[in-house]
Amino acid sequence: MFLVFTILGLLLEALHGFKIGWYLDVGNETRRMMLRLAHVHGTLFGAVNILFAVTIGALSNSPAVTLLRASKMLRVGAILLPGGFLLGGLHIYDGDPGLGIVLAPIGALAFVASMALTVSLVRHNKA
């Protein structure tokens, strides 16, 4: 994930550097914003996944079912949130993002659920 969205960032830099109209034209501001949001969120989710992996070692006394659920929700969020921005930016309609953008809030909710479960596991482990 980290690698994929880092490469997307390099691709966006290339589109900018070569002055590609599909990306830079004034009418494509929504596309530009959606693709940048996809890149940033995807890259940050890569970092959050690494931090989650480090945290798992400290949660050895936690219920495995909750830990697995938190991990799955994090993966769902890491796919849907940046994926929604990416798909929303690929096809724009009169300045609005494409239909793929509906995935972004679902991914955000999955991420929040994952973080809530992780916080509860950390609290459970301290007790």
Backbone bond lengths (Angstrom), bond angles and torsions (degrees), N, CA, C in turn:
res aa  C-N    CA-C-N  psi(-1)  N-CA   C-N-CA  omega(-1)  CA-C   N-CA-C  phi
1 M - - - 1.445 - - 1.527 110.17 -
2 F 1.331 115.85 -48.51 1.453 120.84 179.43 1.522 109.83 -55.81
3 L 1.309 115.52 -46.74 1.464 121.47 -178.45 1.522 111.62 -65.38
4 V 1.314 117.74 -44.31 1.467 121.71 -177.64 1.525 111.05 -60.18
5 F 1.325 116.72 -47.00 1.461 118.93 -176.44 1.528 112.77 -79.32
6 T 1.314 117.02 -22.58 1.460 119.09 171.38 1.525 109.63 -69.17
7 I 1.325 116.78 -40.95 1.470 120.92 176.16 1.526 110.00 -64.06
8 L 1.339 117.74 -38.78 1.465 120.33 175.62 1.523 110.14 -58.46
9 G 1.324 117.73 -41.61 1.462 120.89 177.65 1.524 111.59 -61.16
10 L 1.326 116.87 -41.15 1.461 120.16 177.18 1.523 111.28 -65.15
11 L 1.332 116.37 -38.39 1.463 120.86 177.16 1.531 110.79 -63.51
12 L 1.325 116.66 -42.03 1.464 120.40 178.21 1.528 110.78 -64.05
13 E 1.325 116.50 -38.34 1.469 120.00 175.87 1.524 110.67 -62.86
14 A 1.325 116.82 -39.99 1.471 120.63 178.75 1.532 110.60 -65.77
15 L 1.340 117.31 -42.30 1.464 120.47 177.23 1.524 110.64 -59.60
16 H 1.311 115.31 -39.26 1.460 120.14 178.11 1.532 110.59 -69.84
17 G 1.315 116.39 -45.25 1.463 121.05 -177.35 1.518 113.32 -63.54
18 F 1.325 116.86 -37.03 1.466 121.01 179.89 1.529 112.54 -90.80
19 K 1.341 116.16 6.12 1.466 122.72 176.36 1.532 112.50 54.62
20 I 1.311 115.17 48.44 1.465 121.23 179.71 1.536 109.09 -74.82
21 G 1.328 116.99 121.03 1.462 122.44 -176.16 1.512 113.85 -61.34
22 W 1.323 116.96 -34.38 1.468 121.40 179.71 1.522 110.24 -55.61
23 Y 1.315 116.64 -28.20 1.459 122.27 -178.76 1.531 112.43 -102.82
24 L 1.323 117.71 -38.02 1.459 120.95 -170.00 1.524 116.34 -99.64
25 D 1.321 118.96 -19.57 1.461 119.46 -177.57 1.533 111.17 -55.51
26 V 1.327 115.89 149.93 1.463 121.97 -176.53 1.534 111.33 -56.06
27 G 1.300 117.95 -38.50 1.463 121.47 -179.41 1.516 113.66 -71.16
28 N 1.320 116.97 -6.85 1.465 121.19 -178.03 1.531 112.79 -107.31
29 E 1.325 116.64 23.57 1.457 119.77 -179.55 1.528 111.50 -61.10
30 T 1.325 117.05 -38.80 1.463 121.05 178.37 1.519 109.97 -62.44
31 R 1.317 117.08 -44.27 1.466 121.27 178.44 1.528 110.28 -59.04
32 R 1.322 115.47 -46.72 1.459 120.82 -178.71 1.536 110.28 -59.78
33 M 1.335 116.51 -45.25 1.458 120.20 -179.70 1.529 111.24 -64.94
34 M 1.320 117.61 -44.89 1.462 120.80 -178.83 1.532 111.31 -62.47
35 L 1.318 117.17 -42.12 1.465 120.12 -179.06 1.527 111.00 -69.72
36 R 1.320 117.03 -36.92 1.476 118.91 175.84 1.525 110.54 -66.20
37 L 1.339 116.99 -40.68 1.463 120.18 177.66 1.531 111.01 -63.02
38 A 1.327 116.61 -39.60 1.470 120.11 176.94 1.520 110.44 -60.91
39 H 1.330 116.50 -46.20 1.463 121.30 -179.36 1.532 110.93 -61.54
40 V 1.316 117.10 -49.63 1.462 120.71 -176.43 1.525 111.23 -65.60
41 H 1.325 116.96 -47.54 1.466 119.43 -178.88 1.529 111.50 -65.63
42 G 1.316 117.03 -40.27 1.464 119.93 178.62 1.518 112.27 -63.59
43 T 1.324 116.52 -42.48 1.456 120.56 178.93 1.526 110.89 -66.59
44 L 1.329 116.86 -43.69 1.461 119.77 178.14 1.532 111.92 -64.77
45 F 1.322 117.06 -36.93 1.460 119.23 176.33 1.520 110.82 -64.36
46 G 1.323 117.45 -33.83 1.458 119.87 174.77 1.522 110.83 -59.68
47 A 1.332 116.68 -44.47 1.463 120.97 178.09 1.528 111.30 -65.49
48 V 1.334 116.97 -40.80 1.470 120.49 179.26 1.525 110.15 -64.14
49 N 1.317 117.99 -38.22 1.464 120.68 177.36 1.522 111.13 -62.60
50 I 1.320 116.92 -39.61 1.463 120.42 177.78 1.533 109.82 -64.67
51 L 1.334 116.92 -44.08 1.466 120.51 178.24 1.526 111.62 -63.58
52 F 1.316 116.42 -38.00 1.468 120.12 177.64 1.526 110.10 -63.45
53 A 1.326 116.73 -41.69 1.465 120.72 179.13 1.532 110.63 -61.92
54 V 1.322 116.64 -38.63 1.465 120.64 177.85 1.530 110.02 -67.43
55 T 1.314 116.90 -37.63 1.465 122.14 -178.32 1.525 111.79 -67.67
56 I 1.322 117.37 -31.47 1.475 120.98 -177.65 1.522 111.55 -56.23
57 G 1.337 116.41 -37.52 1.461 119.59 179.20 1.517 112.84 -60.24
58 A 1.322 116.83 -32.48 1.465 120.95 -179.68 1.528 112.09 -82.73
59 L 1.321 117.55 -6.23 1.464 121.48 -176.40 1.528 111.96 -109.47
60 S 1.302 117.39 33.18 1.467 121.04 -174.86 1.529 113.04 -64.53
61 N 1.325 117.87 -24.84 1.468 120.60 -179.62 1.522 112.94 -92.08
62 S 1.305 117.44 6.74 1.469 121.52 -175.85 1.518 110.88 -85.45
63 P 1.339 115.90 157.14 1.473 119.64 175.98 1.538 110.71 -62.67
64 A 1.313 115.38 126.44 1.472 120.80 -175.86 1.522 111.69 -62.16
65 V 1.328 117.15 -34.92 1.466 120.78 -178.44 1.526 110.56 -63.59
66 T 1.313 117.67 -42.86 1.464 121.27 179.89 1.521 110.61 -68.93
67 L 1.321 116.80 -40.02 1.456 121.22 178.04 1.526 110.85 -62.62
68 L 1.312 116.58 -41.92 1.468 121.42 177.91 1.531 110.69 -65.15
69 R 1.326 116.79 -41.12 1.466 120.90 178.58 1.530 110.76 -63.78
70 A 1.328 117.26 -42.74 1.465 121.05 178.12 1.529 110.19 -62.09
71 S 1.316 116.76 -41.83 1.461 121.28 179.70 1.531 111.24 -64.14
72 K 1.316 116.51 -44.26 1.469 120.37 179.34 1.526 111.32 -64.34
73 M 1.327 116.95 -41.91 1.463 119.86 179.30 1.526 110.97 -65.38
74 L 1.317 117.11 -35.83 1.461 120.60 177.33 1.525 110.32 -65.12
75 R 1.328 116.60 -42.04 1.475 119.49 177.86 1.519 111.79 -65.05
76 V 1.323 116.91 -40.45 1.467 120.20 177.66 1.526 109.92 -62.05
77 G 1.325 116.71 -45.87 1.461 120.48 178.50 1.514 112.18 -62.72
78 A 1.334 115.95 -40.01 1.468 120.55 -178.42 1.524 112.32 -67.77
79 I 1.305 117.13 -22.39 1.470 120.50 177.63 1.530 110.53 -91.60
80 L 1.332 116.61 -47.98 1.466 119.79 -171.97 1.526 113.94 -74.77
81 L 1.330 118.71 -39.11 1.466 119.08 -176.04 1.528 111.55 -66.27
82 P 1.335 119.41 -58.93 1.467 116.99 177.98 1.526 112.48 -68.91
83 G 1.331 116.84 -31.15 1.467 120.09 177.96 1.516 112.00 -63.74
84 G 1.331 117.31 -37.37 1.461 121.35 177.05 1.514 111.37 -64.43
85 F 1.346 116.32 -42.02 1.461 119.29 176.61 1.526 110.89 -64.92
86 L 1.328 116.44 -41.52 1.464 120.35 -179.73 1.529 111.24 -62.69
87 L 1.325 116.42 -50.58 1.466 119.92 179.76 1.525 111.60 -65.58
88 G 1.324 116.40 -36.93 1.465 120.15 177.82 1.514 112.50 -64.71
89 G 1.322 117.30 -28.34 1.454 121.17 -179.38 1.517 114.74 -87.84
90 L 1.308 117.18 -20.07 1.457 119.50 -178.49 1.522 112.25 -69.89
91 H 1.330 116.29 -37.87 1.469 121.14 178.89 1.525 108.02 -126.81
92 I 1.325 116.73 108.39 1.463 120.43 178.25 1.519 109.50 -106.64
93 Y 1.324 115.82 151.47 1.458 121.80 -176.83 1.522 109.52 -128.64
94 D 1.315 117.02 108.62 1.463 122.81 178.71 1.535 112.55 49.65
95 G 1.304 116.08 44.32 1.458 120.80 177.62 1.511 114.80 86.05
96 D 1.322 117.99 -1.62 1.465 121.34 178.12 1.518 109.23 -105.29
97 P 1.344 116.83 148.39 1.463 118.51 178.19 1.519 111.38 -67.21
98 G 1.323 114.81 159.42 1.459 120.91 178.81 1.522 112.28 -69.95
99 L 1.313 115.51 175.13 1.462 123.29 -175.33 1.529 112.87 -60.11
100 G 1.335 117.44 -26.23 1.454 120.60 -179.64 1.512 114.14 -58.92
101 I 1.317 117.46 -19.15 1.466 121.62 -178.33 1.527 111.81 -62.35
102 V 1.332 118.28 -20.85 1.470 120.08 179.50 1.528 111.70 -63.69
103 L 1.331 117.16 -19.28 1.459 120.05 178.64 1.528 112.41 -73.85
104 A 1.325 117.10 -26.83 1.463 120.85 -175.50 1.530 113.29 -60.45
105 P 1.333 120.59 -49.93 1.473 118.55 179.66 1.527 112.97 -65.86
106 I 1.320 117.14 -31.10 1.470 119.78 176.60 1.525 109.28 -65.18
107 G 1.341 115.84 -42.79 1.456 120.08 176.59 1.512 112.24 -63.36
108 A 1.334 116.58 -38.32 1.465 120.19 178.74 1.526 110.78 -64.02
109 L 1.320 116.68 -41.54 1.470 120.02 177.80 1.524 111.55 -64.52
110 A 1.328 116.61 -39.55 1.468 120.37 177.32 1.527 110.39 -63.16
111 F 1.333 116.41 -40.01 1.459 120.70 178.40 1.524 111.04 -63.88
112 V 1.323 117.14 -45.66 1.474 121.20 179.15 1.524 109.85 -61.37
113 A 1.330 117.38 -41.96 1.467 120.85 178.34 1.522 110.57 -62.54
114 S 1.318 116.93 -41.91 1.456 120.82 178.68 1.520 111.68 -62.31
115 M 1.328 115.89 -43.73 1.465 119.17 179.93 1.528 111.02 -67.07
116 A 1.338 117.95 -38.01 1.465 121.19 177.64 1.531 110.42 -63.19
117 L 1.325 116.79 -42.90 1.458 120.31 177.60 1.527 111.30 -64.62
118 T 1.315 116.52 -39.64 1.464 120.62 -179.76 1.524 110.83 -66.01
119 V 1.326 116.80 -42.50 1.473 120.42 177.29 1.525 110.13 -62.29
120 S 1.329 116.97 -42.16 1.471 119.10 179.17 1.531 110.52 -64.71
121 L 1.327 117.77 -35.18 1.466 120.64 177.37 1.530 111.32 -67.19
122 V 1.307 116.22 -40.48 1.474 120.21 178.51 1.525 109.57 -63.66
123 R 1.327 116.82 -44.25 1.476 120.59 178.08 1.528 110.90 -63.44
124 H 1.331 116.16 -41.96 1.471 121.07 179.39 1.521 110.32 -63.05
125 N 1.307 117.20 -37.78 1.453 122.35 -177.36 1.529 111.70 -71.31
126 K 1.354 117.06 -30.05 1.470 120.66 179.35 1.531 111.48 -75.25
127 A 1.317 116.31 -26.35 1.478 119.97 -176.96 1.503 112.75 -74.18
